[in-house]
Every structure is written in structure tokens, then in C-alpha cells.
Amino acid sequence: MLGVAPEISSQQVLQAFHHDEPYLFLGAAFSTVGLIALAFPIIRRKFDALLLYFGIFAVLYGQRLWIQSDILSLTIHNSDLFLRLRSAADFIVPVPAVLFLQKAGFLNRKIDRITSYLFVAESLIFATLTFVRGPSDTDHLINSVFVIVAMLIFATQFVRRASDRDFRIVRAGLFIFIALVLWDNVGGVFSLRLFHAEPLGFAVFLGTLGYVAARRLLERDQQLREIQNELEVARRIQQSILPAEFPKSSYFQVAARYVPMTSVAGDFYDFVVSNGPEAGLLIADVSGHGVPAALIASMVKLAAAAQRDSANEPSRFLAGMNAALYGNTQNQFVTAAYVHLSAESGEMRYSAAGHPPMLLLRNGKVAEVAENGLMLAAFDFADYTTATKRLERGDRLLLYTDGLLEAANASGDFFGSESLHACFKESASWPVDKAADYILNSVQRWAASQDDDLTLLVCEYGTATA
């Protein structure tokens, strides 16, 4: 039964409030910190047992300060449920605290683990008994003795253990907290009227955790800025290894488009031959993304540069690249396509290594040119063959990486080869620069997000001017 005691005077309420004021403030602060700790894994969408135990501990500790306040006892009269809840709080609060200490690595010794298991079992048993039969002074006395013994055992671990600076700071706060827990429990065992200091110890412990968290956050921000600066340098370096515009030519017009998913990428292209009546176009895609793929892309450039003597024979060109890359890419592989064009012989010679087929647009029709061998850097026995086709005036070629084909919309549907064929055909009458932009923009409009690097080369063959 709940009610307000009629004999309570305003003076009693005021005195109770003044006595409880610091504990009510601390209770609200502890509960807020606990709720923030519990919300953080939800925001990150990643379970964290350490934050879970700490959050529950802080919330329960804060609520216990409110439940055990004098002012709440004055306003709730003759409530058996309140009395049981108030008494059981003393037994429940230590459970998540011990689990937190275990998860944080403070209790690694065998005796610490055994003590913590006994402590949790004892707390749960007495909490259950309190709810079933009501408060018992004997139970609280036994619990206080158990707390004293457990805290002394835990304290020896903290004194003996050496660690880094952050651990020592948190350990100091935890040691102060344990010391004040002992203070309160010793007072309870001997019925001494001591100042209730345990909440202040918990506040000190929270302060040390907050200090360490803030310091690490500042360090991570600094590290993040350094990483971002390094990525910007890496991005500029990678851009520098990509060729500039294809030289002005009376035979070939080439447009290249390169859009990395992150600051740096694993896609790569090069104009292996770009003089007079010949052109050699290479496009490659390293598995993975980010810095590792970008580093291997730099190796691809070096491997390609070493094969320039074989530039007119695509199968030998790719075989040489494979020999140079094999065993040096940390189990990452490379797909590539290379085409050599000769206006003098009127031939295009094409070979690929696990790469999507090249597209040929001729007389308004799109056809695939495929001559695939095994991907580069994966097998030392890989062999490649060359497909030779005639080269006609007005032919337009499209080389691309699979990021274009696999761009997915909100429904998960890929852009696909049919859409790419259609875009290539629709852009037939436009200059190569405008055609490349149209194809790239079509893919980007389709995709819900960019989940891969996007690279393409559009090449058109014309006739020499007089």
C-alpha cells in the first residue's frame, strides 16, 4: 500500500532533501552515463559486452542512490514492495560490476575468477531471498563480509599488476572506489555511523574512465587527421601514375574516366603505346579496395612498363605482366585487358586476363570481343592468346572494369551488360569525351551507392589528315 505519511512536516522533508541532495545529483549523473554507454552500441550497431556491463552497472548504481534516499522513504509509506526493492538493490548492483571487471581484464588470476563467481552467486541468491521473504539484517551482514573479503582479494591484483599509463589511471580510480566500498561495508558490519563515501569513489572511478576515454578520443582524432593527410598524398601520387590525356593523334581519339570508390583505388589504366599510327590501351582491376589495392596497382604499372617491347603482341604482354606480378601481390589478383591498334596494318589485337570483354561499336551495332585467360598474379602457369580482328574507320572501342557492370540500384539489380551496350550504342554519334561522360553518368544515376571503382576507356579510330 502506498501513501503519504500525514505526520511528516515540511521541515523533515527539507532536512531529508538537504541530506540526500549530493546523492540524488550523483544518482542522476551515474544513470545518465550508464544510459549513454548502453546507447552507444545501438548507435554503432555493434554489440559490446564491456559497455553493456558498465552501462547496466552505472544505471543500477544511480537508481540505488535514489531508491535508498531518505526523501523517497518519507514520501512512500508502508510499501512492502518498496522495502524489498530497496534492500535487494544492494545485492543486485554488484553483479554487472563484477562482470565488467572480468571483461575489462582486471580479474585474470584464478582466485579472482573463483571469487567473482562466488560473489555473483551470493548476490543473486540474497537478492532472490529478499524478494521472496523480505529484508534481513543477517543477509546484509553476510553480504557486507563477503564484499569486504572480495574487495581485498581484488585489491591485491590491482596493486601487483603493472600496465600502461591508461590502465594505471583507471586502476587508481578503481582502487579508490574499492577502498570506499570497504569503508562503507566495514561501517555496516560494526554498526558505525560513518560518512557514506562509496558514491564518491564511484564518481572518481567514472572520472578516470572519462579522462582515459577523452584522451584516447583526442589521440584517435589526431591519428585520423594524419591518416586523411596520408591518403590525400596517396591519392595525388596515384593520380600521377595515371597517364594524362591521350596525345593528339590523327588516327585515334581516346577518353579515359576514373572514379575511385575511396581516396585511392585498385583500378588502373595506361596508354602503353600512344604514338603515330599505333595505340596500345591497357586497363586493369586489382581485387579489393583502398590502400592495399592501390599499392598493387602501382606494381601493375611497373609490370606493364617492363613489357613495352611486347606491346604489339597482347598475349606476350600479359604473360610478361603475370610473370612479374606472380608471388608479389600478397594473394591478391589482377584482371586486365590489353588491345593493340595499328592503323598501318588495319588490325586490332586483343587479349585479356579474367577481365570483362571489350565492346566494339561498328556501323551502329555493339559486339563483344573476348579472349580471356587466367587472372594475373594468381597462377605461374597462366597462358594467354591473342584475338586479331580487322580495324575499320569509325570503329569505337570500350574497355571498362566490372564496377560498371556490378553497380546496383536500391533494389539490388545490377546495371549489367545490356544497359552498358545500350549506353555505348546511344553515344555513338558523340565525341569520345562526351560519350565517356554519358556512360559514366548513366551508371552513377543507376547506382544507389558506389561500391566499387569505376574506370572506362573509349577509343575511336579515324583516318590520318593530309
N, C-alpha and C positions, 0 to 999 in steps of 0.2 A: 504494500500500500504506500502511495506517495502522498506527501502533503508538506505544507509549510508550518513549522512549529510556531504557534501563536505567541509563545513567551519570548521569542528571540527579539532582542532590541536592536535598533539601528546601530547602537554603539558596538554591540557584539559583531555585527556584520562588518562594520568599518574596521574593527580590530583584526578580524579574520582576513579581510582583504589586504590590509597592510602587511600582515604576516605572509600571505600567500603571493603577494604581487610579484616578487622576483621569480618564483617558481612557475607562476602562470605564464609569465613572459617567456621563460626558458622552455616551458612545455609547448607553447605555440611555435617557438623558433625551431625546436627539435622536430616537431611534427611536420613543419614546412620543409625542412631539409630532407626528412625521410620521404615525403611525397615527391619532391624533386628527383631524388635518387630512384624512386620507383618509376617515375615517368620517363626518365632518360632512356632506358632500354626500349620502351614503347616507341619513343620518337625515332630511335635508331633502328627499330625493327630487328633487334638482335638481343637474344637472351643473355643476361649477365648475372650469374648466381651471386657474385660478390656484392653488386649493387642491390640485388633483391634482399639478401640477408641484412645488409646495412640499412636499407630503407625501412624494412619491417621493424628492425630494432629501434631506429630513431623515432618512428611513429608511435610504437608501443611505449617507449620511454617517455615521450612527450605527453601522451594521453594519460599515463600513470600519474604524472605530476598533477594533472588536472583532476583526475578521479580521487586522488588522495589529498586534495586541498581541503582546508578547514571550511572555507566558504561554501563548497559544494556539500559538505557534510551537514552544514547548518540548514541549507535550503532543501535537502532531501531528507525526509523524516520517516523513520520506521520502515525502511525499504530493505527487506531481506536480500533481494536480488542485488541491490547496490552494494551491500556489505560483502556479499560473496565475490562480486566482481572486483571490488576494491582490494580484497585480500588476495584473490587469485592473480592479480596483476603482478604482484611481487614474484610469483613463480613463473609466469609466462614470459616476462621481458627477457630473462637471461638466455632463453632458448635460441632466438635468432642471433644474439650477441656471440654465443659460443660458435655457432655455425659460421658467422662472419670471420671470427678469429682463425678458425680452421681454414677457410677458403683463402684468407689473406696470407697464409703461410706462417702465422705466429705460433701455431701449435703443431710442431713437426715431430717432437720426441714421442716415444711410445707411451710414456707416463702421462704426457699431455693429452694424447688421444684418448687413453683409457679414462682419465679424469673428466674430460669433456663429455664422453658418452655417459658416464655415471651422472654427471651434473645435469645433462639434458633429461635423462630418465627420471632422476629425482624431482626435477622441476615439473615435468609433465604429470607425474604421479600425485604430487601435492596439489597442483592446480586442479586436477580431476577430483581429488578428495574434497577440496574446498568448495567446488561447485556442487558436489553431491551432499555433503553433510554440514557445510558452513565453515566459517573461520575457526582456526585453532591456534592458540598461542604456542602450543607444543610444536606444531608443524612449522611455524615461523622460526622458533628457536633452533630446531634441527636444520632448517634451511640456512639460517644465518651461519651456523657452524660449518655447514657444507660449503657455503660461499667463501668463508674465511680460508678453509683448507685449500679449496680450488684456486683461489686468487694467489695464495702463497706459492703453490706449485707453478702456476703460470708465470708469476713474477720472477722466479729463478731462471726461467727460459729467457725472459727479456733481458735480464742482467748479463747473462753469459753470452748472448748471441751478438756477433759483430756483423755489420752490414754497411750498405751505402748510406749517404747523408740523408736521403729522403726517409729511408727506413728508420734511421736513428731518431729523426724528428718525430715521426708517427709513434715510434716506440716510447719516446719520452712522454708524449701526451697520453698514451695508453697506460703507462706506468703511473702517472698522476691519477688517472681515473681509477685504476685498481687500488691505489693507496687510499683514496677517499671512499671507495666501496668498502674497504676493510675498516676504515674509520667508522662508517655508519653501522656496519654489521657487528663490530665489536661493542659499540654502544648499545646495540639492541640486545646482544647476548647478556651483558651485565646491567641492563636496565639503566644506562647512563643517559642523562639529558644533554646530549652533545648537539652541536650545530649540524643541521642537515646539509652536509657538504658534497654528497655524491653527485647531484646535478651539476655543480660547478666543475667537477672533474670531467664529466661527460662533455661539458662545454669546451673545456681545454682540449679534450681529445678531438672534438669536431673542428676546433680551430687549427690543430696541427694537420688534420686531413685537408682542410680547406687551403692552408698555406701550401702544402705539397701539390695539391691539385692546381692551384693558381700558378705556381712556379713552373710546373710541367706544361700547363697550357701556354704560358709565355714562351717556353722553350720550343714547343711544337709550332707556334706561330712563326717564330724565327726560322725554324727548320723549313717550314712550308714556304716562307718567302725565299729562302735560299734555293730550295728545290725549283720553285717557279722561275727564279732567275736563271738557274742552270738549264731548265727546259727551254727557256727563251733563247739562250745561247745555242742549245742543241738544235732548236727549230731553225735558227738562222744558218747554222752550219749545214743542216740537211738541205735547206733550200739552195745553198750554194753548190751542193754536189749535183743538183738537177740542172740540166742544160738550159741555157737561155733560149730565146726564140730560135726556131729553125732558120738558118741563114736564108736570105732571099735567093730564090732559085727560079730559073726559067722552066724547070721540069717538075718540081714538087712544091706543094704548099702543105705545111703541117701545123696543126694547132694542138697544143697539149693542155690538159686541165688536171689539176692535182689538188684534192681536198682531203687532208688527213682527218681522221676521227678525233685524235688528240693533238697535242702540240707537235709531236713527232710521229712518224708512221713507218710502216713496213712496205708500202708501195714504192715503186721506183720505175723511172723510165730514162732512156738515154737515146741520143742520136749518134749511133756508133759510126755511121758514115753520113756526111752531110755536105758533100762537095760535088759540083758538076752534075753529070747525068746519073749519079748513083745516090741512093739513100739507104741507110740501114737503121731500122727502128726497133728498139728493144723495150719491152715492158715486163715488169716482174712484181711479184706479190709474196712477201715473206709471211709465214704463218705467225699468228699472234699479233699483238699491237704494242704501241708505246715504245719505250726506250730500247728493250731487247731487240724488237723487230727493226727499229731504226739503225741499230748498230750493224745488224746483219745486212741491211740494205746498203750500208756503206761498203761492206765486203763484196756485195754483188757488183757494185760499180767498179771496184778494183779487179774483180774476176773478169768482168766484161772488157775492161780496158786492156787486159792481158791477152785477149783473143782477137784483137783487131786484124791480125794477119789472116784470120779465117772469116772475116766479115762477109765475104761473098758466098760462103758455104754455111748456111744456118745450122745444119746438123753437127758439123765440126765445131762451130762456135759454141753451141750449147753443151756439147760433150766436154770441151775445154773448161767451160764455166763449172760444170759439175765436178770435174777433177779438182779444180781449185777450191771449191767450197766443201767438198765431202770431208767430214770429220772435224770441221772447224765452226760449226753453227750450233753447238750445244743441243743437238737433236731437233732443231727447228728446220723446216724445209722451205723450199722456194719454188713457186710456179713461175714460168716465164714463157714469153713468146717473142720470136725474132723474125723479122721479114727484111729481105734484101731486095731492093728495087733497082733495076737497070734500064734506063731509057735507051741505051745503045742497043742492047740485045732484045729489048721489049719483053723482059721476063721479070716475074716476081718469084722469089724463092723463100719458102716459109717453113719454119719448124717450131715446135712448142714442147714444153715440159710440164705436163699436167695442168695446162692453162686453158681458160675458155677459148673457143675458136674465134679466129679473126673473122670479121664481116667484110664482104666485098659488095659494094653497090655499083652495079653496071646496068646501064640502059633502064633505070627505074626499078630494077629487081635486086633484092638482097639475098646473098648466098653466104653460107658458112664455109670457111677454109680451115680445115682441121688436119693436123698431122702431129699427133701427140705422142710423146714418150713419157718416161717416168719423171717425177718431180726432181728438181735439183737438190743436191746435198743429202739425199736420203739413201742412195744406193751407189756403190762404186762401180757396179756393172751396168749402169743405165746406158742405153743406146738410143740414138735419135736418127730420124730420117727426114729428108727434105722433100716438100711438095713443090713442084715447079709448075707455074701457070703463066699464060701469056699476059702481058700488061698492055692494056688498051687506053688510048687517050680518053680522059674523062673518068677513068676508074677512081673510086673513092674507097678508102680502107678505114676500118675502125678496129683499133686494139684497145682493150679495156681490162680492168681487174674485176673479180667476182663481186666486189662491193656493189656494183651497179645492178647485177642480176639479183642479188640477195637482199636488196633494200626492201623492207617490209612496211606495209601500211598498218593502220590501227587494228585491222582485222587479222594481221599476221600473214597476209598474202604478199608474195614476192613480186617485185617489178617484173622479173622474168625475161626470157629471151625474146618472146613475141613482142612485148612492149618495146624492147630495145630495137628490134628490127623495124618496128613501125616508126619510132622516132628517127632512126637513121634514114629511113626512106623519105619521111616528111621533110627532112632538112636537105634534101639532095640539091636543091637549086640555090642554096645559100652559100656564102663564102665559108671556108672551113672554120674560121673563128666563131662565126655566128652559129654554125651547125654544132660545134662542140659545146657552146653555151646552152643551146636548146636541149641537147641530150642530157647534160648535167642538171639543168633546171627541172627537166621532166622527172628525173629520178628523185631529186630533192623534194619536189612537190608531192610525190607519191609517198615517200617515206615518212613514218610517224616520228622517227628519230634517226640520227646517223649512227649506225652500229658497226661500221667498217670504213676503211679508207676508200675514197673514190678517185680513180685515175683513168684517164682515157686519152687516146691519140687519134686524131682524124687526119688522114693524109689523102691528098688528091694529086693525080698525075695529069700533067698537061703537056704541051709541046714547047720546044725552045723558040724564043723570039729571034728575029733576024738581027 
